[in-house]
Amino acid sequence: MSTVHPPAPVRIGVLGCADIARRRMLPAFAAQPGARLAAVASRRVAGADALAHAYGCRAVHGYDTLLSSEEVDAVYIPLPASLHAHWAEAALRAGKHVLAEKPLADAPHEVDRLFRIAAERRLALMENVMFPHHGQHAAVQALVDDGAIGELRAFQAVFAVPALPHDNIRYRPELGGGALRDTGVYPVRAAVHFLGPALRVVGATVARGRGHRVDTAGAALLCTSGGVTAQLSFGLDHAYRGSYELWGSAGRITVERAFTPPADHAPLIRLEDAAGGRVVEVAPDDQVANAVRAFCDAARRRTAPSDAVREQTRLLDTIRRMQQASTGR
């Protein structure tokens, strides 16, 4: 009788020792049977040593050194936003699968280039927007598909976080900071997730808070070809909120804690219709673990990147250009 062996784990190399890598992603990689942390690279040897020791992997001095390693199958990139596209391309050209923090790139032509390189080399390329991997959104989609709110008429989404320390990289324009790049990704991606491609940006505004060199708040109005509107808001100096609402001809669905729920959080989907209101309970889910699992599966199967990344990048770029045209900056 033949024995079926599990597939070999995807050997992960990490570029940098960013906070999100320490807090969320390295623990998730370590806990995922389909992944194995192989190396952590840093521009400073001491920075990688302690982190690598904690996870029983190798510390590497320099990102290029890690990319040249034959002991690494895939690379996770938690660097500042302005460096994502550069190192994603370098990793793909080195033959590595890539999981990069959001945004993958600023401009559509950069994403197109990365998609082309990934396709040519049959490599997985994934942007680490994790909320679509949470089960609550599939539950919402099932309600919509079953006609719980009738025909969809409008979508609203907001994601904003409290002010960060003034020296945080999100406030540094040279590192790709700003609310649009950081928190704006979430409502835009949610609109793409529920409304599909070919959304049109009807209007947008991006504001800069006092004393900041980057945008700290913004809003956009999008529209489908069928007239369904999407009102999106985002910010870096607000009371925390991450939610969305689907409003239909016969009711509406509201989801709070939509984008960053803890793994032990039991989501509540609020449904209001002609019969009144009710709450749909959803089991807790770990979107970080799910995202890591999805990336490992994509690497093993050499799956093509999601077109949602292309659409998201196009919309963010359009919002940015629209604001620049209206303000001259």
Buried (B, 14 or more C-beta within 10 A) or exposed (E): EEEEEEEEBBBBBBBBBBEBBBEBBBBBBBEBEBBBBBBBBBEEEEBBBEBBEBBEBBBBBBBEEBBEBEEBBBBBBBBBBBBBBBBBBBBBEBEBBBBBBBBBBBBBEBBEBBBEBBEEBEBBBBBBBBBBBBBBBEBBBEBBEEEBBBEBBBBBBBBBBEBBEEEBBBBBEEBBBBBBBBBBBBBBBBBBBBBBEEBEBEEBBBBBBEEBEBBBBBBBBBBBEEEBBBBBBBBBBBEEBBBBBBBBEBBBBBBBBBBBBEEEBEBBBBBBBEEEEEEBEBEBBBBBBBBBBBBBBBBBEEBBBBEBBBBBBBBBBBBBEBBEEEEEE
